């Protein structure tokens, strides 16, 4: 390039760099998880979806209701209705990978690529639904149509895999006015004018209004008085706004306690601490940094499976304890996590809401197991029970201090020295040391002390013998 400055101009090199970054961004998109919370699942091509990754729960649901995944829904009577009802929440936790369809990614789509979409769409060739036309050419087959930039998107679907009779009515209505559909499809062909896609599944995204109505129907009580539509936003929808962000109203100086939630099944021991600490060092200025952290398991999933807790009610108690509570989670989202995931909590004391907002943003970018954050309300009974863990780490300026009580340190042997050495090897901190901390609850300390005394007494007795 240095020898051909006329050919490789500065502007030309910048264009090449921008094009390469765009291609790289598209490739990263293709590796991202796709999830959706549906109000209705209108189409599901079971034979094709069954070959995709992450369908274990879906196939198990089909087996439980005796549904044949190779036969169309309309041939299987009431079993198809039971199946759709059973799988309704699964797509919120379904581990599928896809590239989001938008103007930025459209230029880099390739045949065979799995793509996610969410757009107001019209239908074509819907008059003959639910029967398939004799010819399956693009001119006759039922399809969803929308535009992305200057390209028309055409998503064909096989009418045999429309889930129930109700979606047929909606699809025919969409021939007259657009309906918002979201789902997955595989790229069949791409030209400068068109993007052709074969649908795998699609439905209408859940709205806050429908989510709130579902909660009211299923809740065992009336729920907190502070519930609002913001508490039921569809976190997977790019067309809906996220729960309100009150950071600007709460100021930067007042320090809060926030609880970060993680998918415990997606991490290895120590991973949450390492990823969290590295991001706290980024978002909290060193001169102001004095943060305490507790990381622990939250075994609500087993309680939900056993019927001991109602996920919707617990989620509402956590997220709507007061009107001004800052959070990045919605009630349906939290209820899904309680029902399907083993969660881990990282409770962080000593951050402003603005810093917590920044921490949430970077954790979403770098940590795949991260689920979301809520401000801890010390006046809430539910919060006190769930987020009561004592801090075990203190991040002070550029130092890390492990919070162990004197008693713990006395009976731990070399454990604490090993932990200090491990954190020194990570290289995040200028210095790692021990600090006298709250340790276990007082009762646990007394029990541990009594056990230690009994052990000494037995040892002394043995020495006499």
Helices and strands as residue ranges (DSSP letters): H 10-30, E 33-34, E 38-44, H 46-49, H 56-64, G 73-75, H 78-87, G 90-92, E 96-97, E 99-100, H 103-106, E 114-124, E 143-148, E 151-156, G 159-161, H 165-173, E 179-190, E 194-205, H 208-218, G 229-232, H 247-250, E 256-263, G 264-266, H 271-283, G 286-288, E 290-298, H 300-305, H 311-319, H 331-340, E 343-351, H 353-366, E 370-375, H 381-386, E 393-396, E 399-404, H 406-411, H 415-426, E 431-436, H 442-464
